Amino acid sequence: MAALVATLANFGVEWNRRNCLTTRFANEKQTAWLRQENARLKRVNETLAEIDAKYDALRRKSATNSTPPTTTDEH
């Protein structure tokens, strides 16, 4: 009977150890993925900021280099 209890106790300890390792590995994998995704999103945001800046510059340039349209009443 004591051998059975000892076997079950050892099994429980080993089960817990493996679960802890599995959880740790999963967390490490998720953390690595999140770092990569955050870096990718940072690059996307930087690109969008550059595009917005270029668009704003072109809009300002267009506004200063154009004259307002004239309307003619043909009726």
Helices and strands as residue ranges (DSSP letters): H 2-65
